């Protein structure tokens, strides 16, 4: 199955839309209170959730990135490049 980089996705999203992407990811992961979280906390929690997914074997982690499979992208409603 094809893996796509989380950092690549972030680099393709306009800067002002990144918080919405991170919040959508956290909601998909079942994190509560996402809308009330400060932006820095949203970013930290996103990386924590990505690390949890990697530890559970759901995705792969590289040195500074995470590789998500196509089914994760589809679940997030993100069109694949």
Residue pairs with C-beta under 8 A, 6 or more apart in sequence:
1 69
1 70
1 71
2 69
2 70
2 80
3 59
3 60
3 67
3 68
3 69
4 67
4 68
4 69
4 70
4 73
4 80
4 81
5 65
5 66
5 67
5 68
6 50
6 65
6 66
6 67
6 68
7 64
7 65
7 66
8 65
9 21
9 78
10 18
10 21
12 81
13 21
19 39
19 42
22 42
22 43
22 46
23 34
23 35
23 37
23 42
24 76
24 77
25 46
25 49
25 76
26 34
26 42
26 45
26 46
26 49
27 34
28 75
28 76
29 49
31 45
31 49
34 42
37 45
50 59
50 61
50 66
51 61
51 66
53 59
53 66
54 60
54 61
54 66
58 72
59 66
59 67
59 68
59 69
59 72
60 66
60 67
61 67
70 80
73 80
74 80
